[in-house]
Amino acid sequence: PNLGSKRRKPSDPASTSLSPHLKMSCPLIPCMVCIDTSDRGIVQTFGKFSHVADPGLSCILYPMQSCATVSVKVLQLDVKTETKTKDNVTVRVTSAIQYCVDPTQVDLFYFKLGSPARQIEAHVDDTVRSQLPSLTLDEAYESKEKMALEIKGALATSMMPYGLLIIKALVTDMQPDRTVLAAMNEINASRRQREAAIEKAEAEKIMVVRASEADAEAKHLSGVGTARMRQAITEGFKGSIEAMKESCGLEPREVVHMMLVTQYLDVLKEFALSGKATMVVPHGPSAVGDIEAQVRNGFMQANMVT
């Protein structure tokens, strides 16, 4: 090294010592760094941010420069928050947060954000606990979509300065306390049993009404049939009486007496031929006369009454 215009001799002891202004240097080694497609590289020179290395092959000067990789894949974080509703029910809400690092702001994420998961959890807890206490349990179940939008909006606003993109926020579960859940199940079961009992009673009512209508219709038809049968019998009797009056010269009352006795004997005959029961009938030489006298007395009594 040039220590001045004047050279010292090698034998001079001062020539063996280095100048205080002389600094030693180390060689720089070029290194190749491969960045994956789903990553970005943070290149620093002596600890100061230099640039973002894109996917592919990059060259750095070691040890002056260093490279750290940051993933830009979409990640999911499940956050569980416990809070109370307006009707004083403890609820555990599970939220799924899908997020990723903005490829154009990787440096902000790397240098400004220390623990992204804990910060996201804090913002989610704050949003959920500011929404649910103003809603009842039933209203909370109905407003899950609205709550998810509120969580996404709050996270997007809070995480944007740190290079994080919030892709989706979902409220995947809302679980009340076990005792409350059991009570809700009992209420729903009782409500369904009451509805089932009402439906069963309505069905039985319809069956009874239909059966009554069918019975009334059957009786009406039976009465119509009986009336027609009696009308036919009357017309038959009328025709028989007129025929016997013309042919035999008998009076109508005598013809009726004879027909009743004949029918009575026919009934006894059919009863005997059926063989299903036994009937004891007093009979003798004067049985026919007795039957005729009984029928005649019956008609006479009926005429006296009328």
C-alpha positions as CSV (number, residue, x, y, z in Angstrom):
1,P,0.0,0.0,0.0
2,N,1.0,3.6,-0.6
3,L,1.7,5.1,2.8
4,G,3.2,8.3,1.6
5,S,5.6,9.7,-0.8
6,K,8.6,8.6,1.2
7,R,9.3,4.9,1.3
8,R,10.7,3.3,4.4
9,K,13.3,0.6,4.4
10,P,12.2,-2.9,5.1
11,S,14.5,-3.0,8.0
12,D,12.6,-0.1,9.6
13,P,10.3,-1.5,12.4
14,A,7.6,1.1,11.4
15,S,7.3,-0.4,8.0
16,T,5.9,-3.7,9.4
17,S,2.8,-2.0,11.0
18,L,-0.4,-1.1,9.0
19,S,-1.7,2.4,8.7
20,P,-4.7,3.2,11.0
21,H,-6.6,4.4,7.9
22,L,-6.3,1.0,6.1
23,K,-9.4,-1.3,6.5
24,M,-9.6,-5.0,5.6
25,S,-12.3,-6.1,3.1
26,C,-13.8,-9.5,2.4
27,P,-14.8,-10.8,-1.1
28,L,-18.4,-10.7,-2.4
29,I,-19.8,-14.0,-3.6
30,P,-22.6,-13.9,-6.2
31,C,-25.4,-16.4,-5.2
32,M,-28.3,-17.6,-7.2
33,V,-31.7,-17.8,-5.4
34,C,-34.8,-19.6,-6.7
35,I,-38.2,-18.2,-5.7
36,D,-41.2,-20.4,-5.9
37,T,-44.3,-19.3,-7.9
38,S,-46.4,-19.0,-4.8
39,D,-43.7,-17.0,-3.0
40,R,-42.1,-13.6,-3.2
41,G,-38.5,-12.8,-2.1
42,I,-37.6,-9.9,0.3
43,V,-34.0,-8.8,-0.6
44,Q,-32.1,-6.8,2.0
45,T,-28.7,-5.1,1.6
46,F,-26.9,-4.8,5.0
47,G,-30.3,-5.2,6.6
48,K,-32.0,-2.5,4.6
49,F,-34.9,-3.4,2.3
50,S,-33.7,-3.4,-1.3
51,H,-36.4,-4.9,-3.5
52,V,-39.0,-7.7,-4.0
53,A,-37.7,-10.7,-5.9
54,D,-40.3,-12.2,-8.3
55,P,-40.7,-15.9,-8.8
56,G,-37.8,-17.5,-10.7
57,L,-34.1,-17.1,-10.5
58,S,-32.6,-14.1,-8.8
59,C,-29.0,-13.1,-8.0
60,I,-27.8,-11.6,-4.7
61,L,-24.3,-10.7,-3.4
62,Y,-23.5,-12.7,-0.3
63,P,-22.9,-11.7,2.5
64,M,-23.9,-8.1,1.6
65,Q,-27.4,-9.2,0.6
66,S,-29.9,-11.7,2.0
67,C,-33.2,-13.0,0.7
68,A,-36.2,-14.2,2.7
69,T,-39.4,-15.7,1.2
70,V,-43.0,-14.8,1.9
71,S,-45.9,-17.0,0.8
72,V,-48.8,-15.4,-1.1
73,K,-51.1,-18.5,-0.9
74,V,-54.6,-18.1,0.5
75,L,-54.7,-19.3,4.1
76,Q,-57.6,-19.9,6.5
77,L,-57.8,-19.1,10.1
78,D,-60.6,-20.4,12.4
79,V,-61.5,-18.0,15.2
80,K,-63.7,-19.0,18.1
81,T,-65.4,-16.2,20.1
82,E,-67.5,-16.5,23.2
83,T,-70.0,-13.7,23.9
84,K,-73.6,-13.2,25.2
85,T,-76.7,-12.3,23.3
86,K,-79.4,-9.8,24.2
87,D,-81.4,-12.4,26.0
88,N,-78.4,-13.4,28.1
89,V,-77.4,-16.6,26.3
90,T,-73.8,-17.5,26.1
91,V,-72.8,-18.3,22.5
92,R,-69.6,-19.6,20.9
93,V,-69.2,-18.2,17.4
94,T,-66.8,-19.9,15.0
95,S,-65.6,-17.7,12.1
96,A,-63.5,-18.8,9.2
97,I,-61.2,-16.1,7.8
98,Q,-59.6,-16.6,4.4
99,Y,-56.7,-14.2,3.7
100,C,-53.5,-13.9,1.7
101,V,-50.6,-11.5,1.3
102,D,-50.9,-8.8,-1.4
103,P,-48.2,-9.6,-4.0
104,T,-47.7,-5.9,-4.6
105,Q,-47.2,-5.1,-0.8
106,V,-45.1,-8.0,0.4
107,D,-42.6,-5.6,2.0
108,L,-45.4,-4.0,4.2
109,F,-46.5,-7.4,5.4
110,Y,-42.9,-8.6,6.1
111,F,-41.6,-5.5,7.9
112,K,-44.8,-4.2,9.7
113,L,-46.8,-7.2,10.7
114,G,-45.4,-9.4,13.5
115,S,-48.2,-11.9,14.3
116,P,-51.0,-11.8,11.7
117,A,-53.1,-14.6,13.2
118,R,-53.3,-12.9,16.6
119,Q,-54.2,-9.6,15.1
120,I,-56.9,-11.1,12.9
121,E,-58.4,-12.9,16.0
122,A,-58.4,-9.7,17.9
123,H,-60.4,-7.8,15.2
124,V,-62.8,-10.7,14.7
125,D,-63.5,-10.9,18.5
126,D,-64.1,-7.2,18.6
127,T,-66.5,-7.2,15.7
128,V,-68.5,-10.2,17.0
129,R,-68.7,-8.9,20.5
130,S,-70.0,-5.5,19.2
131,Q,-72.8,-7.2,17.1
132,L,-74.2,-10.1,19.1
133,P,-75.0,-8.4,22.4
134,S,-77.6,-6.3,20.5
135,L,-79.4,-9.4,19.1
136,T,-81.4,-12.2,20.6
137,L,-80.4,-15.8,20.0
138,D,-83.0,-16.3,17.2
139,E,-82.0,-13.0,15.6
140,A,-78.3,-14.0,15.8
141,Y,-79.0,-17.2,13.9
142,E,-80.9,-15.2,11.2
143,S,-78.2,-12.5,10.8
144,K,-75.2,-14.8,10.2
145,E,-74.7,-13.4,6.7
146,K,-74.8,-9.8,7.9
147,M,-72.3,-10.6,10.7
148,A,-69.9,-12.2,8.2
149,L,-70.0,-9.1,6.0
150,E,-69.3,-6.9,9.0
151,I,-66.3,-9.1,10.0
152,K,-64.9,-9.0,6.4
153,G,-65.3,-5.2,6.2
154,A,-63.6,-4.6,9.5
155,L,-60.7,-6.9,8.7
156,A,-60.2,-5.5,5.2
157,T,-60.0,-2.0,6.6
158,S,-57.7,-2.9,9.4
159,M,-55.3,-5.2,7.5
160,M,-54.9,-3.2,4.3
161,P,-52.0,-1.0,5.7
162,Y,-50.1,-4.2,6.4
163,G,-50.4,-5.8,3.0
164,L,-53.1,-8.4,3.8
165,L,-56.1,-9.1,1.6
166,I,-59.2,-10.6,3.2
167,I,-60.7,-12.9,0.6
168,K,-63.7,-14.3,2.6
169,A,-65.2,-14.2,6.1
170,L,-67.6,-16.9,7.0
171,V,-69.6,-17.6,10.2
172,T,-69.5,-21.4,10.2
173,D,-71.0,-22.2,13.5
174,M,-73.0,-20.6,16.3
175,Q,-73.2,-22.9,19.3
176,P,-75.1,-21.9,22.5
177,D,-74.6,-23.4,25.9
178,R,-75.6,-27.1,26.3
179,T,-78.4,-26.3,28.8
180,V,-79.8,-23.7,26.5
181,L,-79.5,-26.0,23.5
182,A,-81.3,-28.7,25.4
183,A,-84.1,-26.3,26.4
184,M,-84.5,-25.1,22.8
185,N,-84.7,-28.7,21.6
186,E,-87.4,-29.4,24.2
187,I,-89.4,-26.3,23.1
188,N,-89.2,-27.4,19.5
189,A,-90.2,-30.9,20.4
190,S,-93.2,-29.7,22.4
191,R,-94.2,-27.4,19.6
192,R,-94.0,-30.2,17.0
193,Q,-96.0,-32.6,19.3
194,R,-98.7,-29.9,19.7
195,E,-98.9,-29.5,16.0
196,A,-99.0,-33.3,15.5
197,A,-101.8,-33.5,18.1
198,I,-103.8,-30.8,16.3
199,E,-103.3,-32.5,13.0
200,K,-104.4,-35.8,14.5
201,A,-107.5,-34.3,16.0
202,E,-108.4,-32.7,12.7
203,A,-107.9,-36.0,10.9
204,E,-110.1,-37.8,13.5
205,K,-112.8,-35.0,13.2
206,I,-112.8,-35.4,9.4
207,M,-113.1,-39.2,9.8
208,V,-116.1,-38.8,12.2
209,V,-117.8,-36.3,10.0
210,R,-117.3,-38.5,6.9
211,A,-118.6,-41.5,8.8
212,S,-121.7,-39.6,10.0
213,E,-122.3,-38.4,6.5
214,A,-121.9,-41.9,5.1
215,D,-124.2,-43.3,7.8
216,A,-126.8,-40.6,7.1
217,E,-126.6,-41.3,3.4
218,A,-126.9,-45.0,4.0
219,K,-130.0,-44.6,6.2
220,H,-131.5,-42.3,3.6
221,L,-130.9,-44.8,0.9
222,S,-132.2,-47.6,3.2
223,G,-135.4,-45.6,3.8
224,V,-135.8,-44.9,0.1
225,G,-135.4,-48.6,-0.5
226,T,-137.8,-49.6,2.3
227,A,-140.4,-47.1,1.0
228,R,-140.1,-48.4,-2.5
229,M,-140.4,-52.0,-1.2
230,R,-143.5,-51.2,0.8
231,Q,-145.0,-49.3,-2.2
232,A,-144.3,-52.4,-4.4
233,I,-145.9,-54.7,-1.7
234,T,-148.9,-52.4,-1.5
235,E,-149.3,-52.3,-5.2
236,G,-149.0,-56.1,-5.3
237,F,-151.6,-56.5,-2.6
238,K,-153.9,-54.1,-4.4
239,G,-153.6,-56.1,-7.6
240,S,-154.1,-59.4,-5.8
241,I,-157.2,-58.1,-4.0
242,E,-158.8,-56.7,-7.2
243,A,-158.0,-60.0,-9.1
244,M,-159.5,-62.2,-6.4
245,K,-162.5,-59.9,-6.0
246,E,-163.2,-60.2,-9.7
247,S,-162.6,-63.9,-10.0
248,C,-164.0,-65.2,-6.6
249,G,-166.4,-62.5,-5.6
250,L,-164.7,-62.0,-2.2
251,E,-164.8,-58.8,-0.2
252,P,-161.5,-57.0,0.2
253,R,-161.3,-57.7,4.0
254,E,-161.8,-61.4,3.4
255,V,-159.0,-61.4,0.7
256,V,-156.7,-59.6,3.1
257,H,-157.4,-62.2,5.9
258,M,-156.6,-65.0,3.5
259,M,-153.4,-63.4,2.3
260,L,-152.1,-62.8,5.8
261,V,-152.8,-66.4,6.8
262,T,-151.0,-67.6,3.6
263,Q,-148.0,-65.4,4.3
264,Y,-147.9,-66.5,7.9
265,L,-147.8,-70.2,6.8
266,D,-145.1,-69.3,4.2
267,V,-142.9,-67.8,6.9
268,L,-143.3,-70.8,9.1
269,K,-142.3,-73.0,6.1
270,E,-139.2,-71.0,5.4
271,F,-138.2,-70.9,9.0
272,A,-138.5,-74.7,9.2
273,L,-136.5,-75.2,6.0
274,S,-133.6,-72.9,7.1
275,G,-132.5,-75.5,9.8
276,K,-130.7,-72.8,11.9
277,A,-133.1,-72.6,14.8
278,T,-136.1,-74.3,16.4
279,M,-139.5,-72.6,16.9
280,V,-142.4,-74.2,18.8
281,V,-145.8,-73.3,17.4
282,P,-149.0,-74.6,18.9
283,H,-150.9,-76.4,16.2
284,G,-154.1,-78.4,16.0
285,P,-157.2,-79.0,13.8
286,S,-158.4,-75.5,14.6
287,A,-155.0,-73.8,14.2
288,V,-155.8,-72.1,10.9
289,G,-159.1,-70.9,12.2
290,D,-157.5,-69.5,15.3
291,I,-154.9,-67.7,13.2
292,E,-157.6,-66.2,11.0
293,A,-159.6,-65.2,14.0
294,Q,-156.5,-63.5,15.6
295,V,-155.8,-61.6,12.4
296,R,-159.4,-60.6,12.1
297,N,-159.5,-59.4,15.7
298,G,-156.4,-57.4,15.2
299,F,-158.0,-55.6,12.2
300,M,-161.1,-54.9,14.2
301,Q,-159.2,-53.4,17.1
302,A,-157.2,-51.3,14.7
303,N,-160.4,-50.0,13.2
304,M,-161.9,-49.1,16.6
305,V,-158.8,-47.2,17.5
306,T,-158.7,-45.2,14.4
